[in-house]
Every structure is written in structure tokens, then in C-alpha cells.
Amino acid sequence: MEGRPAVDDAALEREALAVLEANWTGVATVPAPGLYPHQWSWDSAFVAIGMARHRPAQAAQELLSLLEGQWATGMVPHIVFHTPEMYFPGPSVWRSQDQESAPNSVLTSGLTAPPMHALAVWWLWRHGSDMAGFVRRVFPALAAQHHYLATSRDLGGAGLAAIVHPWESGMDDSPAWDEPLAALPEIRYGYRNVDLDERHPDSAHDRYVWLALRYRNAGYRSEYLRDEHPFAIEDPMFNGIWLAACMALAELAPVAGEDPAPHLEQAARIRQALQERLWDGCFHARDLRGGDHLIPISTVGSFGPLLDPALPAERVVSLIEVLESARFMGATGYPVPSCEIRAAQFDRTRYWRGPSWVNTNWLLRRAAAVHGLTHLTQLLTTGTLRLVRQAGFRECFDPFDGSGRGCRDFSWSAALTLDLLADTVNG
């Protein structure tokens, strides 16, 4: 068990701020120095949330910097390359500069990420001061992002957005993707990245690259995704976040002088489709290419629809029973394992196949608060703070003994710790 000297709340807050200062480039926050040297979309949303009550101007700049990479289609890319530092897959793989719809000012990836950004803007508006101008400035970009998802990513035709690559889920190595990845051709590029191979053993990174290159070579066209692309998954976490973001946009709309109705209507479509397409006693990802069926494994992503404040009460109860059972939190010392521990694919040492993550703990804590589940909210708060107090701001953690795994000084772990501490102080 990895340990460190005990730290009180004030010291933990200072440590978290120091990590974020070190990872700030002047325009954006990198997830971790060295290994992740660019701006990641999902990460920046969590960083902005964590900084909202401490440095709101920097939090706003974080999101503005990310939105510089937005494509004319409305797509917000999962990576924006602000520096020339080496990373694979980098700009030479994505070739955004060859795409008419891509921005001219920065290079980006060609994939998207969970659409947390409206929720992050809402968090900043709620907790910051004098944020109305910022809301008005970014609202059109957020609305365009949602329009892109509704028009270009509803590959199943029922109102849910499909991810077209595991990287778009934010949970890259989740066992939920094993089956659809196994259906792809056996690919060997001879590509080896020591850092990635060491941290993601036995993963399908050659197939990841193959999928990215197919999409790129098709010109990132939505018609190609609809008709030909071999990987298309309706993910409950991605769509639960999108629903929550639609609700956030509806609340922000009056601030921006816009009509909230379209965003409430979009949330209702997502809500209905989640119930009809992904529920079978729990929420599971749907593989649109492999026979259009549900993938029979529960992961932390299964709880994403809990972010919906209008989720039917009986389904809230069912999901919380699963979450608190021996399949997840009931058998571990810390919240929340990223895969159900009874699954054959569970591995407490491998990314998204077992370890606990601060960001998904935060999302489930937010979901618990949305439904007034005070005890669960407190349990997720204290359990997550125990992890960072004991092991530092690690990328992820062993859910049984709390030891840290992956990168040190990981930005979203530090930022969301600030948010958890602020709520602890404020009651």
C-alpha cells in the first residue's frame, strides 16, 4: 500500500493548486507533465469545474482555449495541440489541417469526447462571479456542439449519440469495447509506444490506430460514419453526460438570451432513447455494428444515466442497488471500481478495467446529489478524498487498497479534489 504523511484540508487544497499551476501552459492545462503534453477535452472540462470556485477567470480561459479547436461542423475535438511536443497519435496522424471544416489557428484530433462542456460552463456560472458575459460568448459554440451530436452522431436513429472510437468514450480500455474491437480485422502496424504499452498491456492499440486512420481517410465525413465505419457504440455514460449537458444549456439559455425549449426537447429525446435502447435491468452499451445488441458487461459507465434528474425513481433505486452491491462498491474499500468486480475482465491494475478514478467518482457523486441521495453523496466524497490524501493526485487508484496507479500530479484529480473540498467546507 502506497502511503504519504497525513494532510489536512488546507494543505490538500494548496497541493492541488500547486499541481494545477505546474500543469498550466499559459493557455490551457495539460493532464500530466510529459506523458500528456497537450489539451484534452474531457480533462479540461473537469479542470474548469474544479477551478470554478478558486480561479474562475482561468477556468473560463481553459474552456475558451479548448473551443478554439472546435470544427465548423460543431465537433469539439478530444485533443487540441497547443505545443510542438511529441505525442502519439499527434497532428501527423489526424491531419486536421487538411480538413476544410477544421480550425486554422490550432491543430486538433479528428475525434470528439464526452460533451461535459455545457455542464462545466453551468458550474462556472453557478459558482463564479460575473460570468454572464462568458456564458453569452460560449453559448453558440456549445449549442453547435450539441447540434453536431444530434445530426452527425445519431447513427442508430433513435436520439442517442454514438461513439465511433474507444478514445471518444474517455474510458479507453474499458472491457465494454472488447467485443466490438475483437470483431475488427487483425491489424499489426509494428507501432510501439513504450509508455502506452506499459500502462495499457494487451490492449488493442493497433486497432485503435486503424479505426482513426479509416475515419481520417474518409475525410471525417458523417456519411461514412453512418454507412461504413465498423465501430459505433451507444454508450450510457457519454449519453448520460450529454443529457445533463442539455439540461445545463437549458438553464444557461436565458442568460444568453436564447430559448431553452430546444435543449429540454433534446434532453427528453435522449432520456426516452436511454430507457428504450440501453436498459435491461442496468444500462449497457449498445453495439450498432455487431448485430445491434447490448454488450453484457456492467462498468462505471452503466451509471451515467443517473445524471438525469428525471430518471424514473424505480430505475434510480435499481441502479443504486447495483452500485452499492458486491458487484461494485460493496466489495471494495474505495469508490468506484471502473468495472464490476465479478466480471472475468475485471483487473484492479489495468486502466478502466478495475481501478477507481476521481472523475467518475465525481460524476456519480453529482448524480447522487441530483437525486437527493445524501448518504451516497457523502460516501463518494469521503472515499474519494481518502484516496488522494493517501496516494496523492494519481491518475487512478486501486479500489481495494487505495494505492495510486498511472501518472502522478494528474490535473483532473487535483481539480476535482478542490471541488470536493469546497463542498465539504460549505456544508
Secondary structure, DSSP 8 states (H G I E B T S, - for coil): --------HHHHHHHHHHHHHHHB-SS-B-SBTTTB-SEEHHHHHHHHHHHTTT-HHHHHHHHHHHHTT--TTS---SEEE-S----SS-HHHH-GGG-TTS-SSSEE-S------HHHHHHHHHHHSSS-HHHHHHHHHHHHHHHHHHHHHS-TTSSS--EESSGGGGS-TT-GGGHHHHHTS---------HHHHHHSTT--HHHHHHHHHHHHHTTT-HHHHHHT-S--EE-HHHHHHHHHHHHHHHHHTTTTT--SHHHHHHHHHHHHHHHHHSBSSSB--EESSSSSEE----BGGGGGGGG-TTS-HHHHHHHHHHHHSTTTGGGSSSS--SB-TTSTT--TTSTTSS-B-HHHHHHHHHHHHHTT-HHHHHHHHHHHHHHHHHH-S-SEE-TTT--EES-SS-HHHHHHHHHHHHHHHT-
